[in-house]
Amino acid sequence: MGNLNEEFRVKGEELVEKVRQLIHEGNVRRLIIKDEDGKVYLEIPVTFGVIGALLAPMLAAVGAVAAMVANLKIEVVRNEEPAKKADSPDDSHPEA
């Protein structure tokens, strides 16, 4: 299983909402917040546990970055969806 990378350009005021949206998508492994010149401001490893208790302080840090920089880039590292195996069980043939 590999990684897929994407990049989004956002305005500072849109940053927190976009980060929240990306985290809730579920297949994101890491978010890297940079300015237009590529300077990294924040790198967030996203794990299953980040949805709960760690989300609020993390979004506060993202908000602080958004207040400092007008135009940002978010690099998103995603888990590549595993290909379906040919020998996996199929629901169309119920077992007897």
N, C-alpha and C positions, 0 to 999 in steps of 0.2 A: 504494500500500500504506500503510495507516494503522497506528495503534497501538491496542492494547486495554489498559486499566488494570484491575487487580484489587487488592484489599487484604486482607491476612490479619492477624489478631490472634494473637500468640503470647506465651507466657511466656518469660522470659529464658533458661531452661535449654533451651527448644525451638528457639531462634533459629538456632544453627549448623546443626542438622540440616535445618531448613526451607530455609535459604539454599542449602545443598548440593543439596537435592532440586530446588529451582527452577532452579538453574544447569544441572543435568544434563538438564532438560526440553528445552533447546535453542532455544526460541523467545523467550527472555527477553532484552530489550535493556538493561534497567536495573532495579536494586533500590534502593529508598529505605527506610532503616530509621529509624523515628520513634518518639517516645514517644507516650503517650495524648493529649497536648496538641498534637501535630503538630510538635514540635521535631525537626528532622532531625539524627540522629547520624552517619549514614553513607550515602553515595550511591555505588553501585557500578555503573559501566558494564560490562555483560557482553558480551564479544566472544568469538569462537571461541578465541582464544589464552588466555583466562583459565582454561580448563579445565586447562591444563598447569602451568607453572611458577608462575603467579601465584595459584593457588588456595589454597595453604597459608598464605601471609602474609595474604591477604584473609580467610580464615576465622579466623585469629588475631585480626584486628581486630574481626571480628564477635563473637567470643567475649569480647573486652574490653568491648564495648558491652553484651552480655548480662549480664556480671557487674555492671554499674552500674545497670541499669534492669530492674525486675521485669516490667512489661507493655509490650509493644512492638507496633507495627504495621509490616508490610512492604508497601510499595506496589510492585507489579510492573507494569512496562511491557513488554508483549509485542509482537512483530511480528504483525500481522494476517495470517492465512493468505491468500495470493493466491487469488482465484477461478480455477477451471479454465477455460481458454479453450476456446470451442466449436471453434475451428479447430486445436486441438492434435492431434498424431497419436494415434491410438487403437490399442491392441494387438489389438483384436478383428478388424481388417481387415489381415491381413498383406500386405505389398507383394509383388508378383510379380517 
